[in-house]
Amino acid sequence: MKFVPVRALLLGALLLCLLAAGCGYRFRGQGNSLPGGVHSVYIEMFVNRTTEPFLENRLTNAVTRRFARKREVEVAAHRSGAEAVLSGEITVYETEPISYDRNDKVTEYRSIMTVTVVLSRLDSGKTLWKGTLSWSEEYLADADKAIQDDRELAAEVQISDRLSDEILSHLLENF
């Protein structure tokens, strides 16, 4: 059996750490700037192309909150104070049953939302990033309509929050 000196092990571990640190890897969404070097963005109200009311309010508010938490990005209150504008459309919102009990009653639903998002430079109108993103959430069915509506609303809020995270991550990584 061959023993490796402790000094060689430490040197190897240090070299491995230095290589890993220098490889440029970072966690998704941890980039520091928006495409085109944009630092200030105006977030327009999302357009709701579905029949589900108020989705545009929930998603716009979630995106605004998410961007406001990112220090490297300033959310402008007016278009005139921004370098770029973030706009988007909610193109799909569907709720579908995904599981049933033995009496063929729905026991669980899935709601899905799809959005198209565009980041454009205000001075030139140039599209800096465009993408389509989707997210879904599942929730339990209930015979009580009020409880069922509350659960669907909670799913809508969760979807909006997750989509806002995805939008920011994709923009920062320029996916």
One Martini backbone bead per residue (centre of mass of N, CA, C, O) as a GRO file, in nm:
protein
  175
    1MET     BB    1   0.096   0.037   0.023
    2LYS     BB    2   0.047   0.373  -0.068
    3PHE     BB    3   0.160   0.682   0.051
    4VAL     BB    4   0.043   1.009   0.076
    5PRO     BB    5   0.137   1.300   0.136
    6VAL     BB    6  -0.008   1.563   0.287
    7ARG     BB    7   0.108   1.786   0.111
    8ALA     BB    8   0.001   1.670  -0.160
    9LEU     BB    9  -0.298   1.680  -0.086
   10LEU     BB   10  -0.317   1.984  -0.030
   11LEU     BB   11  -0.218   2.075  -0.308
   12GLY     BB   12  -0.441   1.934  -0.469
   13ALA     BB   13  -0.681   2.076  -0.333
   14LEU     BB   14  -0.596   2.364  -0.405
   15LEU     BB   15  -0.593   2.327  -0.711
   16LEU     BB   16  -0.889   2.246  -0.738
   17CYS     BB   17  -1.008   2.508  -0.623
   18LEU     BB   18  -0.881   2.701  -0.831
   19LEU     BB   19  -1.012   2.575  -1.079
   20ALA     BB   20  -1.308   2.608  -0.990
   21ALA     BB   21  -1.295   2.922  -0.949
   22GLY     BB   22  -1.186   2.974  -1.264
   23CYS     BB   23  -1.429   2.854  -1.457
   24GLY     BB   24  -1.707   3.047  -1.432
   25TYR     BB   25  -1.887   2.937  -1.234
   26ARG     BB   26  -2.245   2.970  -1.169
   27PHE     BB   27  -2.532   3.030  -1.058
   28ARG     BB   28  -2.833   3.055  -1.147
   29GLY     BB   29  -2.904   3.403  -1.156
   30GLN     BB   30  -2.595   3.534  -1.078
   31GLY     BB   31  -2.582   3.749  -1.250
   32ASN     BB   32  -2.516   4.115  -1.295
   33SER     BB   33  -2.652   4.157  -1.590
   34LEU     BB   34  -2.808   4.278  -1.837
   35PRO     BB   35  -2.857   4.305  -2.139
   36GLY     BB   36  -2.654   4.559  -2.268
   37GLY     BB   37  -2.590   4.688  -1.975
   38VAL     BB   38  -2.839   4.712  -1.813
   39HIS     BB   39  -2.972   4.895  -1.506
   40SER     BB   40  -3.253   5.010  -1.614
   41VAL     BB   41  -3.610   4.932  -1.564
   42TYR     BB   42  -3.921   4.909  -1.722
   43ILE     BB   43  -4.238   4.778  -1.614
   44GLU     BB   44  -4.483   4.653  -1.777
   45MET     BB   45  -4.787   4.562  -1.824
   46PHE     BB   46  -4.916   4.282  -1.868
   47VAL     BB   47  -5.065   4.093  -2.113
   48ASN     BB   48  -5.393   3.946  -2.130
   49ARG     BB   49  -5.485   3.656  -2.344
   50THR     BB   50  -5.689   3.561  -2.143
   51THR     BB   51  -5.981   3.474  -1.935
   52GLU     BB   52  -5.818   3.531  -1.683
   53PRO     BB   53  -5.836   3.728  -1.425
   54PHE     BB   54  -5.554   3.925  -1.300
   55LEU     BB   55  -5.278   3.809  -1.401
   56GLU     BB   56  -5.127   4.071  -1.477
   57ASN     BB   57  -5.101   4.177  -1.188
   58ARG     BB   58  -4.952   3.944  -1.053
   59LEU     BB   59  -4.707   3.934  -1.247
   60THR     BB   60  -4.611   4.226  -1.238
   61ASN     BB   61  -4.566   4.235  -0.931
   62ALA     BB   62  -4.364   4.000  -0.915
   63VAL     BB   63  -4.149   4.118  -1.104
   64THR     BB   64  -4.101   4.381  -0.953
   65ARG     BB   65  -4.012   4.255  -0.686
   66ARG     BB   66  -3.776   4.088  -0.798
   67PHE     BB   67  -3.611   4.323  -0.922
   68ALA     BB   68  -3.591   4.498  -0.656
   69ARG     BB   69  -3.394   4.276  -0.512
   70LYS     BB   70  -3.189   4.361  -0.731
   71ARG     BB   71  -2.914   4.561  -0.712
   72GLU     BB   72  -2.824   4.578  -1.029
   73VAL     BB   73  -3.134   4.667  -1.052
   74GLU     BB   74  -3.338   4.925  -1.171
   75VAL     BB   75  -3.661   5.035  -1.100
   76ALA     BB   76  -3.859   5.222  -1.292
   77ALA     BB   77  -4.139   5.436  -1.273
   78HIS     BB   78  -4.047   5.539  -1.562
   79ARG     BB   79  -3.953   5.537  -1.882
   80SER     BB   80  -3.759   5.793  -1.868
   81GLY     BB   81  -3.576   5.630  -1.628
   82ALA     BB   82  -3.485   5.425  -1.860
   83GLU     BB   83  -3.309   5.193  -2.072
   84ALA     BB   84  -3.546   4.979  -2.040
   85VAL     BB   85  -3.804   4.745  -2.146
   86LEU     BB   86  -4.048   4.535  -1.993
   87SER     BB   87  -4.238   4.296  -2.169
   88GLY     BB   88  -4.567   4.118  -2.184
   89GLU     BB   89  -4.738   3.795  -2.231
   90ILE     BB   90  -5.024   3.615  -2.165
   91THR     BB   91  -5.103   3.318  -2.352
   92VAL     BB   92  -5.143   3.104  -2.108
   93TYR     BB   93  -5.432   2.954  -1.929
   94GLU     BB   94  -5.458   2.647  -1.743
   95THR     BB   95  -5.697   2.402  -1.623
   96GLU     BB   96  -5.640   2.061  -1.506
   97PRO     BB   97  -5.703   1.747  -1.460
   98ILE     BB   98  -5.487   1.477  -1.294
   99SER     BB   99  -5.689   1.343  -1.076
  100TYR     BB  100  -5.866   1.049  -0.950
  101ASP     BB  101  -6.101   0.870  -0.819
  102ARG     BB  102  -6.297   0.581  -0.809
  103ASN     BB  103  -6.554   0.791  -0.886
  104ASP     BB  104  -6.442   1.012  -1.093
  105LYS     BB  105  -6.319   1.232  -0.916
  106VAL     BB  106  -6.163   1.512  -0.868
  107THR     BB  107  -5.838   1.565  -0.680
  108GLU     BB  108  -5.658   1.717  -0.910
  109TYR     BB  109  -5.475   2.004  -1.022
  110ARG     BB  110  -5.351   2.199  -1.310
  111SER     BB  111  -5.166   2.494  -1.354
  112ILE     BB  112  -5.089   2.700  -1.647
  113MET     BB  113  -4.828   2.932  -1.758
  114THR     BB  114  -4.768   3.151  -2.041
  115VAL     BB  115  -4.487   3.356  -2.150
  116THR     BB  116  -4.393   3.659  -2.314
  117VAL     BB  117  -4.068   3.817  -2.331
  118VAL     BB  118  -3.937   4.165  -2.348
  119LEU     BB  119  -3.622   4.329  -2.402
  120SER     BB  120  -3.586   4.685  -2.453
  121ARG     BB  121  -3.444   4.948  -2.587
  122LEU     BB  122  -3.530   5.280  -2.575
  123ASP     BB  123  -3.343   5.438  -2.781
  124SER     BB  124  -3.366   5.194  -3.027
  125GLY     BB  125  -3.561   4.924  -2.986
  126LYS     BB  126  -3.385   4.698  -2.920
  127THR     BB  127  -3.364   4.362  -2.886
  128LEU     BB  128  -3.216   4.186  -2.611
  129TRP     BB  129  -3.470   3.997  -2.526
  130LYS     BB  130  -3.638   3.674  -2.590
  131GLY     BB  131  -3.914   3.483  -2.437
  132THR     BB  132  -4.050   3.159  -2.336
  133LEU     BB  133  -4.253   3.078  -2.049
  134SER     BB  134  -4.322   2.814  -1.803
  135TRP     BB  135  -4.570   2.721  -1.546
  136SER     BB  136  -4.659   2.489  -1.278
  137GLU     BB  137  -4.938   2.386  -1.063
  138GLU     BB  138  -5.052   2.196  -0.789
  139TYR     BB  139  -5.388   2.098  -0.666
  140LEU     BB  140  -5.647   2.048  -0.466
  141ALA     BB  141  -5.952   1.941  -0.451
  142ASP     BB  142  -6.295   2.076  -0.389
  143ALA     BB  143  -6.631   2.093  -0.313
  144ASP     BB  144  -6.566   2.371  -0.222
  145LYS     BB  145  -6.560   2.652  -0.407
  146ALA     BB  146  -6.396   2.846  -0.226
  147ILE     BB  147  -6.155   2.659  -0.181
  148GLN     BB  148  -6.091   2.611  -0.476
  149ASP     BB  149  -6.034   2.912  -0.545
  150ASP     BB  150  -5.804   2.950  -0.339
  151ARG     BB  151  -5.615   2.736  -0.465
  152GLU     BB  152  -5.592   2.865  -0.741
  153LEU     BB  153  -5.481   3.134  -0.646
  154ALA     BB  154  -5.226   3.018  -0.515
  155ALA     BB  155  -5.118   2.907  -0.784
  156GLU     BB  156  -5.097   3.179  -0.932
  157VAL     BB  157  -4.896   3.305  -0.737
  158GLN     BB  158  -4.675   3.090  -0.765
  159ILE     BB  159  -4.637   3.118  -1.068
  160SER     BB  160  -4.559   3.417  -1.068
  161ASP     BB  161  -4.310   3.387  -0.889
  162ARG     BB  162  -4.157   3.179  -1.067
  163LEU     BB  163  -4.155   3.345  -1.329
  164SER     BB  164  -3.995   3.583  -1.215
  165ASP     BB  165  -3.741   3.417  -1.163
  166GLU     BB  166  -3.701   3.318  -1.456
  167ILE     BB  167  -3.676   3.586  -1.595
  168LEU     BB  168  -3.429   3.690  -1.443
  169SER     BB  169  -3.241   3.453  -1.500
  170HIS     BB  170  -3.246   3.473  -1.810
  171LEU     BB  171  -3.141   3.763  -1.827
  172LEU     BB  172  -2.871   3.730  -1.665
  173GLU     BB  173  -2.782   3.479  -1.865
  174ASN     BB  174  -2.881   3.509  -2.161
  175PHE     BB  175  -3.084   3.267  -2.279
   0.00000   0.00000   0.00000
